[in-house]
Amino acid sequence: MDIVVKIKGREALVVWTLPYVTSWRLSPDMLLQRLVADEMYVSEKFPIAFTLASDKTSNSLPPAQWYELKKLIEKLELDLTDNNLSRVEDRKAWKKEAIEAFLEDESAY
C-alpha cells in the first residue's frame, strides 16, 4: 500500500500515518478530535479527510464517518488503564492499538 499518493499534482498522506509524520505531536486521539470536527479543535487549516474513487476523484469523508473510531480509541484508553500497566507499557500498547484501529480506514487520505 502506498502511503503517499499524487492527486491533481499534490501529494496526500494516508490518515493513519499522520501521528508518525508529526513525531506523535498529533496523536491518534487528537487526530480524531479534528476529524470529527470537535468544536474545541476545529481549524480551517486542518484539511478534511477523503477517499479516492477508482477514477482518482476524491470524495470528502464527513465528520460522522469518524465517530465510531473515536469511541473505539476512547474505550481502548479505558481498557488499558483498567489493566494496570506501567505508564510506558500502557503508552506503547495504546499507540500500537490506536494505529491498528486506524488501519481499517487505510484508504482515507
C-alpha positions in Angstrom: 0.0 0.0 0.0 1.3 3.5 -0.9 1.1 5.9 2.0 1.7 8.9 -0.3 -0.4 9.4 -3.4 -0.5 12.1 -6.0 -3.8 13.7 -6.6 -4.1 16.5 -9.1 -0.4 17.1 -8.8 -0.4 17.3 -5.0 0.8 14.7 -2.5 -1.6 13.3 0.1 -0.8 11.1 3.0 -2.8 8.1 4.3 -4.6 9.4 7.5 -3.1 6.7 9.8 0.4 8.0 9.0 -0.1 11.4 10.5 1.0 10.6 14.0 4.2 9.2 12.6 5.0 12.1 10.3 4.3 14.6 13.1 6.5 12.7 15.5 3.4 11.9 17.6 2.7 15.6 18.2 -0.6 14.8 16.6 -1.6 11.6 18.4 -4.5 9.4 17.2 -6.9 10.8 19.7 -6.0 14.4 18.8 -6.3 13.5 15.1 -9.8 12.1 15.7 -10.9 15.2 17.5 -10.1 17.2 14.4 -11.6 14.6 12.0 -14.9 14.6 13.9 -14.9 18.4 13.9 -14.9 18.7 17.7 -15.7 22.4 18.3 -12.8 22.8 20.6 -10.4 21.6 17.9 -11.9 22.9 14.7 -9.4 24.7 12.5 -9.7 26.0 9.0 -6.0 25.0 8.5 -6.7 21.3 9.2 -7.7 19.6 6.0 -10.7 17.2 5.7 -10.1 13.6 5.1 -11.2 11.9 1.8 -11.2 8.7 -0.2 -10.3 8.1 -3.8 -12.6 6.6 -6.3 -11.2 4.2 -8.9 -11.1 7.1 -11.4 -8.9 9.0 -8.8 -11.6 11.6 -8.0 -11.7 12.5 -4.3 -14.7 12.1 -2.1 -14.8 14.0 1.2 -15.4 12.0 4.4 -17.9 13.7 6.7 -17.0 14.1 10.4 -19.7 11.5 11.3 -17.5 8.9 9.5 -15.0 9.1 12.3 -17.4 9.0 15.4 -17.2 5.2 15.9 -13.4 5.1 15.6 -13.2 8.0 18.2 -15.3 6.0 20.6 -13.2 2.9 20.0 -10.0 4.8 20.8 -11.5 6.2 24.0 -12.6 2.7 25.0 -9.1 1.4 24.3 -7.6 4.0 26.6 -10.0 3.0 29.4 -9.4 -0.7 28.9 -5.6 -0.2 29.1 -6.0 1.9 32.2 -8.1 -1.0 33.8 -5.2 -3.4 33.0 -2.9 -1.5 35.5 0.0 -1.5 33.1 3.0 0.7 33.8 2.9 4.1 32.1 5.5 3.0 29.5 3.8 -0.3 28.7 0.4 1.4 28.6 1.6 4.1 26.2 3.3 1.6 23.9 0.2 -0.6 23.8 -2.1 2.4 23.3 0.0 3.7 20.4 0.1 0.3 18.7 -3.6 -0.5 19.1 -4.7 3.0 18.1 -2.9 2.9 14.8 -4.2 -0.6 14.2 -7.7 0.7 14.6 -7.0 3.5 12.1 -5.7 0.9 9.6 -9.3 -0.2 8.9 -9.6 3.1 7.1 -6.4 2.7 5.3 -7.8 4.2 2.1 -8.6 7.6 3.8 -6.3 10.5 2.9 
